[in-house]
Amino acid sequence: MKTLLFSDTVYDPNGVSRFIQDMAKMAELRGDEFVVITSTKKSFFHKRSANIVNITPLFAMGMPFYKELDLVIPNYFKIKKLFLEHNPDVVNIATPGFIGLIALHLAKRYKKRIVGTYHTDFSAYMYENLKSGIVKKISLRYLRYFYKDFDRLFTRSNKYTQHMVEEVNIEPSKIVPLPAAIDTNRFSSKFKESTIWRRLRVDERVKLLFVGRLTVEKNIKFLVEVYKEIEDANFIFIGEGSLRSFIEKELPTATLLGLKKGKELSQIYASSDIFVFPSTTETLGQVVMEAMASGTTAIVTNKGGQLDFCTEENSLILPLDKELWAENIKRLIADEQLREKIAKEGQKSVEALSMDALYEKFTQV
């Protein structure tokens, strides 16, 4: 079976890109006919996997609210040529952007089976940034239009299976929840490195780590307010976004390390003490799994896809309350044994989340 997967993001620092890279790698190892098509002008597009193809766009600009991700006008004719050359049995659409629209058009025109994955809570993302109910309604209408002709739609968590049925009006029979999974070769406590903090000029105090976009929908402003209640700890941020300057101004003691990847990112995860993630709009919570697999205690909110694998035993799950978050962070800072107990449970629980099981489900279309 030949599959073409289309995505507006493949090598950007986000969970969608990580997922697509993992699936492409699994397909390549198994020798499956699985090709990823994207379109970017970014110079860091350098991981030339044999089954990932980049079609240079006609135009690219930073996406509103998320400048690190490009909004592109793809070259339709080159994509169509590639589509016809591969003549896929299945068209797999990862994102509802311009690449996704072209893929949807070609799949319908040439009568191909259409599947996709709902990776991002698009309507919630728009609402969190604009605080406009009208924009949220328009976003939902667009999603209903985009996904209505899909033969199968994968979701990354139980919460968003319900969301797609109730909000986007997808027939339940078309929806297949994907199991959570993590590559423990990339994220593990074995990457703990005693010298990394000295190299990054971070002192010996407890390290509180956040990894993700520094943007409104990740509840960064909430986290900064929580951190203002915390003394004697290092506040470490991995990622970029529109609220970087806000953090620098409001929390001058914070350490902002920008984007990190590869072994260095794995070492930072494993060498941190507490992973703090206040987002309520995650369809899965990839970075939470990465932290837990790395042996780092996780604190998360009680809303989002991370609740598929976070429990009261393997993490701290809290409502979005500043005093409650500050109190529990202080408790973890003071109690190393409690941190280690929760971290061990977390690591044990996510290590069982098999990439093989995820890939098998993803390719049964």
N, C-alpha and C positions, 0 to 999 in steps of 0.2 A: 504494500500500500504506500503510495506516494503522498507525502504531506508537505504543504507549504504553509509555514507560520509567518504571519505578518504582524509587525509591531513597530510603533512609533518610538519605542525605547528599547535598546538592547544592551548598550554598554554605559548607561548612565548609572549613577550611584543610588539605586532604589531597588525595592523588593521585586518589582516586575522584571527588571533586567536580570537580577540574580536568578530568578526562576527560569527565565528563558535560556540563560547561559547553561544552567544545570540540565535542562531538558535537551538542549542541543548536544551537550557533552555526552549524555547518556545515549542519545541516538547514534552519535558517532562511534562510541565504543561498541554498540551492538550491531553496527552496520546497517541501520534502518535508513530508508529513503525519506529523510526529514531535513528540510532546508528552511532556514530563517531568512526573511527579507526585511530590511529596514532602510532608512534613508536619513543620513546625517552628514554635515560638513565638519564635524568636530575632529580636531587633529588627534585626539586620544583614541580614535577608533583604530586600534592597532592589534588587537587580539584576533588575528586572522584565522579563525576556525574554518575548516574546509566547508562546513555546512551553514555558514553565516555569510550572507551577501549584502553589501551596502550599495544602494543606488544613490549616487550623489543628487541631492535635491536641487530644484531650480531656485529656491529661495529658502532662507532660514533666519529665524529671529528667536530671541528668548521668549519663552511662554509667560504670559501675565501670571503673577503670583508665584512663579516657579522658574526663575531666570536660568537655572542650571539645566533645564530641559528645553530643547529646541521645538519651536512650532515651525514646521516645514511645509513647503509646497513641493511634493514629490514629482518626479518625472514620470507621468502616467504612461507614456509610450514605451519607455525602457522597462517599466515594471510589467506592462502587458506582454512585451516580447519575452521576458523571462518566464512569466506565467505560462505562456503557450509552449515554450521550450520544455518546461518541466511537466506540463499537463498533469497536474495533481489529481488524485482521487478525493483528497480532503483539503479544504482551505480552513486553516486554524487562525482566528483573528484575536490577538491579545489585547488590542487597545482600540477605542472608538474614535481615534483621530483621523487625520487625512490618509495615512497609510491604511488604516482599517477600512475607511470608506472606499478606497480604490479596490482593496481586496474583496469587500462585500459586493461591489459592482461587478467585478470580474467573475466571482463565484456564481452570482445569479445569472449573468449573461451566458456563461458556459455550463450552467447546470451542474455545479459541483456541490458536494456535501459541505455544509458550513457548520463549523464548531468554533467555540471561543471560550475565553476565560474572563470572568469578571474580577479584575484585579484591584480596581480603585473605586471607592465610593464617591463617584463624580459629583452627584448632587450635594452630598454633605461637604465635599471639598469646596464647591462654589459657595455654599451658604456660609461656611466658616470664614471665608475670605471677604465676602461682600455683605453678609448679614441681610440678605434680600430673599424674602419668600418667593417673590416673582421669579427671580433667577433660578431658585431651586426647582420651581415648577417647570420652567423651560428646560432645565437640565434633565428632569425626569421624562419629559415628553420626547426629548432627543434620544434618550436611552431606550425608550419604548419603540421608537422608530428603528433605531439601529439594530436592536436585538430581535425584532419580531419574526424575522425569517430564518433565524438560526435553527439548525436541526438539533443541536445539543449545546448546552452552556454549562461550563464548569464554574463552580464557586469555590473560594478558598476557605470558607468556614460555614458553620451552621447558621450563624446570624445572617449572613448575606444570602444564604439559600432562601430564607424567609423574606428578606428584603426584595429579592428578585421576583418572588411570587406576588407579594402584597403591593409593592411600589412600582415595579417595572412591568407587571402583568405578564410574566413568563409562565407558560404552562408547567406545573410541577413535574410532569413526565419528561420534560426536556432538560431538567436540571440535574447535574451530577456533582455532588460535593467531592472535592479532591482531598485526600488525606494530607495533613501537615507532614513536612519532612525537612530534614536538615543534613547537610553534608558534613559529617563529623571528621572528615579528613581536612576540612578547611577551618572548622571551629571546634576547638577542644581545649581542655585545661592543659594539655601538653605544650601549648604555645606560651604558657606563662613564662615571662622573662623578667628577671630581677633588675636588669640594667636599663630597661626601656624608659622608665620614668626619669632617670638621671639624664638620659639622652634627650628627652623631651622637656627637660627643666621643670619637672613636677616634683614637689617635695614628698616626704614620707607619710603625710597624713592620709586618712582614708580617701579613696578615690570614688567619686560619684560620676558615673558615665551616662551620657546621652548620645545615641547615634541616630541620625536622621536629618531630614530637612529642618532648617531653622526658620519655620514658617508658622503662621497663625493656626492652621488646622492641626498642628502637632502639639498645641497648648504650651508653647514655649513661654509665653508671658506668665502663665500660671506657674510653670516650673521656676522661673526667676523669682517670683514672689515667695515660693516655698523656700528656695535657697537663701533668701534674705533672713530667714528664721534659723538658719543652720550656721553654727560656728565650727571652726577647727576641722575643715574638710576641703578637699579639692573638687572643684566643679569643672568637669571636663566635657567638652562638646565636640563631637565628630560630625561634620557636615557643613553645608553652606545654605544660605537662604536670606530672605529679605529682613529677617530679624537679627542678623548678626550684629549690626551696629547697636540695636536695642540692648542686646546682651552686654556688649562692651561698655555701654553707658551705665546701665542699671546694676550690673554685676561685675565691677572692674577686677575682682579677684579671680574671675573665671578663666579657664584655659581653653581657648578656641583653636583647635588643631586643623580645621579645614577638612577636606576630603582625604580619607585614607583608604587603602585597599590592600589586598594580598596579605602577605605574611605579617606586615606591620599592623594591619587592622586586627588580625587574629591575635596578635600579642597584646594589643591594647585591651581587647575584650577580656582575655584570660588573666590579665594582670590588674584589672580593676576589681573593686570590692563590691560595689552596688551598681546595678543597672537601673536607671530611673526613666520611665517612659509613660508620660501622662496623656498620650493620644487616645481619643475615643472613637476614631474613624477608621481604624485599621481593618482591612478585609481579612488579614491573616496575622500580621505582627511578626514578619520575618526577622527583624532585628532582635526581638525578644527571644526567639528561638536561638539565634546566634549567641546571645549573651548566656542563656541557660546552658547551651552545649559547651560553652567555654568555662563553665564552673563559676559563674558570677551570679550572685543573688539578684533577682528581678523584682521590681515594684511596678505594677501596672494598674490601669483603671479597670473598673467593673463594666466597661462597655467596649465591644470590639471583638474582632476575630481571634485575638490571643486567648480568649476564654475557652477555646476548643482544646487548648493544651495546658493552660495555667490553672492550677488548683490551689486550695488553701494550704496544701502541704508543700508544694514545690515553688511557691512564689508568695508575694504579698499582693492581694487584690483589694484596691481601695476605691471608694467613690471620690469624685473630684472635689475634695475639701482641703483647703490649704493647711489648716491646723492639724488635720488628721495625717496628711502626708509628712508634714514637718515632724510631728511626734514620732511617727514610725521610722523615719529616716534617722532621727536621733537615737532611737532604740537600737537600730541595727548598727549604727556607728559605735555605740557603746558595748555591744554584745557580739564579739567575734564568733563565739560558739554558735549563736543563733544564725548568723550569716552563713557559716559553714554547713550547718544542718540543712537550711533551706536550699543552699547552692547544690549540695549533693543530691537532694531529692529532685531538683530541677534538671540537673545533668542526666540523672538516671532516666527520667521520664522522656526527655527529648531524644536521647540516644536510640530509643526504640522506634523513632519515627523514620521509617525506611524510605530512602530515595528510590529504591527499586519498586516498592509498592506504589509510590506516587507516579512514577513513569508508566507503569503498567496501566494504571487507571486513566492517565492522561492520553494514552495512545489507543485505548479501546473506544473508538469512535464509530 
